[in-house]
């Protein structure tokens, strides 16, 4: 693969995803109590979902015809991955800054993750194909999901309650007393 022949959209999605991937292993929060400090990276709690979003955006940018922009379905998937990563990073930031103890410091990994997710969103949206828009993208994703699931529009439902109760009939000559097995 030649990095110079990749479309701008895919190139910047890949770069932003790689930066986001690296940010997951950088300090996201540092806690300092009585001279003892501990740092935690982004691979905890909501950070795992953010990590999955960065990896999925990178894989989508990597797969397919590299010289062309992303098709509508993959374009929407990248936008959703970037948006989820950004929202979860902001949520993590808001929780880390409202600490009860007041001794937690937000690490630079959170800021880099937010910048990388904005980079994914911006590069996917700004370098999109002229025919792509959000409404058509959602419709394309909907059709793809319905195609994978099957004909979800033609599902018929049946009632689990029978309309009439019919007493069961037995065709064997075994009496109820012979059917009982003792429990030991």
C-alpha positions as CSV (number, residue, x, y, z in Angstrom):
1,X,0.0,0.0,0.0
2,X,1.3,3.4,-1.0
3,X,0.4,6.1,1.5
4,X,0.6,8.8,-1.2
5,X,-2.2,7.2,-3.3
6,X,-4.7,7.0,-0.4
7,X,-7.6,9.4,-0.6
8,X,-7.3,12.4,1.8
9,X,-10.3,11.3,3.7
10,X,-8.9,7.8,4.4
11,X,-5.4,9.2,5.1
12,X,-6.6,11.6,7.8
13,X,-9.0,9.1,9.3
14,X,-6.1,6.7,9.6
15,X,-3.8,9.3,11.1
16,X,-6.4,10.4,13.6
17,X,-7.2,6.8,14.6
18,X,-3.5,6.1,15.1
19,X,-3.2,9.2,17.4
20,X,-6.3,8.1,19.3
21,X,-5.0,4.6,19.6
22,X,-1.8,5.9,21.1
23,X,-3.7,8.3,23.4
24,X,-5.4,5.3,25.1
25,X,-2.1,4.3,26.6
26,X,-1.1,7.7,27.9
27,X,-2.1,9.0,31.3
28,X,-5.8,10.0,31.5
29,X,-6.0,10.9,35.1
30,X,-3.4,11.3,37.9
31,X,-4.3,11.1,41.5
32,X,-2.1,12.5,44.3
33,X,-2.7,11.9,48.0
34,X,-0.2,12.7,50.7
35,X,2.8,12.7,48.4
36,X,1.8,9.4,46.7
37,X,0.6,9.7,43.1
38,X,-0.8,7.2,40.7
39,X,-1.6,7.6,37.0
40,X,-4.2,5.6,35.1
41,X,-4.4,5.3,31.3
42,X,-7.5,5.2,29.1
43,X,-7.9,1.5,29.0
44,X,-10.4,1.4,31.8
45,X,-14.2,1.9,32.1
46,X,-15.5,4.0,29.2
47,X,-12.0,4.1,27.7
48,X,-12.4,0.6,26.4
49,X,-15.3,1.7,24.2
50,X,-13.3,4.7,23.1
51,X,-10.5,2.3,22.2
52,X,-12.9,0.1,20.2
53,X,-14.1,3.3,18.3
54,X,-10.6,4.3,17.4
55,X,-9.7,0.8,16.2
56,X,-12.9,0.4,14.2
57,X,-12.5,3.8,12.5
58,X,-8.9,2.9,11.6
59,X,-9.9,-0.5,10.2
60,X,-12.7,1.0,8.1
61,X,-10.2,3.6,6.8
62,X,-7.7,0.8,6.0
63,X,-10.1,-1.6,4.3
64,X,-11.6,-1.2,0.8
65,X,-10.4,0.7,-2.2
66,X,-7.8,3.1,-0.8
67,X,-7.9,5.5,-3.7
68,X,-11.6,6.3,-3.3
69,X,-13.4,8.0,-0.4
70,X,-15.5,5.9,2.0
71,X,-18.9,4.7,0.7
72,X,-22.0,6.0,2.5
73,X,-22.3,3.2,5.0
74,X,-18.7,3.1,6.0
75,X,-18.6,6.9,6.1
76,X,-21.5,6.9,8.6
77,X,-19.8,4.2,10.6
78,X,-16.7,6.3,10.9
79,X,-18.7,9.3,11.8
80,X,-20.5,7.3,14.5
81,X,-17.3,5.9,15.9
82,X,-15.7,9.4,16.1
83,X,-18.8,10.9,17.7
84,X,-19.1,8.1,20.3
85,X,-15.3,8.4,21.1
86,X,-15.7,12.2,21.5
87,X,-18.8,12.0,23.7
88,X,-17.3,9.3,25.9
89,X,-14.0,11.3,26.2
90,X,-16.0,14.4,27.2
91,X,-18.0,12.3,29.7
92,X,-14.8,10.9,31.2
93,X,-13.4,14.5,31.4
94,X,-16.4,15.8,33.2
95,X,-16.4,13.0,35.7
96,X,-12.6,13.3,36.4
97,X,-12.9,17.1,37.0
98,X,-15.8,16.8,39.4
99,X,-13.9,14.6,41.8
100,X,-15.0,14.6,45.4
101,X,-11.4,14.7,46.8
102,X,-10.3,17.4,44.3
103,X,-6.9,15.8,44.0
104,X,-7.3,14.2,40.6
105,X,-5.6,15.9,37.6
106,X,-6.8,15.1,34.1
107,X,-3.9,13.8,32.1
108,X,-2.9,14.8,28.6
109,X,-4.2,11.5,27.2
110,X,-7.8,12.7,27.5
111,X,-7.0,15.9,25.6
112,X,-5.2,13.9,22.8
113,X,-8.1,11.5,22.6
114,X,-10.6,14.3,22.3
115,X,-8.4,16.0,19.5
116,X,-8.1,12.6,17.7
117,X,-11.9,12.0,17.8
118,X,-12.5,15.5,16.5
119,X,-9.9,14.7,13.8
120,X,-11.8,11.6,12.8
121,X,-15.1,13.5,12.6
122,X,-13.6,16.5,10.7
123,X,-11.6,14.4,8.2
124,X,-14.5,12.1,7.5
125,X,-17.0,15.0,7.1
126,X,-14.8,17.6,5.4
127,X,-13.3,15.3,2.8
128,X,-16.6,13.4,2.0
129,X,-17.8,12.7,-1.4
130,X,-20.1,15.5,-2.8
131,X,-23.1,13.1,-3.0
132,X,-22.8,12.1,0.7
133,X,-25.1,13.6,3.3
134,X,-26.2,12.5,6.8
135,X,-29.8,11.6,5.8
136,X,-28.6,9.3,2.9
137,X,-25.9,7.9,5.2
138,X,-28.4,6.9,7.8
139,X,-30.7,5.4,5.2
140,X,-27.8,3.4,3.7
141,X,-26.8,2.1,7.2
142,X,-30.5,1.2,7.8
143,X,-30.7,-0.8,4.5
144,X,-27.4,-2.5,5.2
145,X,-28.5,-3.6,8.7
146,X,-31.9,-4.7,7.5
147,X,-30.2,-6.7,4.7
148,X,-28.0,-8.5,7.3
149,X,-30.9,-9.3,9.6
150,X,-33.3,-10.3,6.9
151,X,-36.6,-9.1,5.8
152,X,-37.5,-7.3,9.1
153,X,-40.4,-5.5,7.4
154,X,-42.2,-8.7,6.6
155,X,-42.2,-10.3,10.0
156,X,-45.5,-11.8,11.1
157,X,-46.4,-12.3,14.7
158,X,-48.5,-15.0,16.2
159,X,-50.3,-15.1,19.4
160,X,-48.8,-17.4,22.1
161,X,-52.3,-17.8,23.6
162,X,-54.4,-20.4,21.9
163,X,-57.9,-19.2,20.9
164,X,-59.6,-22.3,22.4
165,X,-58.5,-24.8,25.0
166,X,-58.6,-28.4,23.9
167,X,-58.1,-31.1,26.5
168,X,-55.2,-33.3,25.8
169,X,-56.0,-36.9,24.8
170,X,-53.9,-39.9,25.5
171,X,-53.5,-42.6,22.9
172,X,-51.7,-45.0,25.1
173,X,-53.2,-47.5,27.5
174,X,-50.9,-46.5,30.4
175,X,-52.8,-45.3,33.4
176,X,-51.8,-42.4,35.6
177,X,-50.7,-44.7,38.4
178,X,-48.2,-46.4,36.1
179,X,-46.8,-43.1,34.8
180,X,-45.8,-42.0,38.3
181,X,-42.1,-42.7,39.1
182,X,-41.0,-42.7,42.7
183,X,-38.4,-40.2,43.8
184,X,-35.6,-41.7,45.8
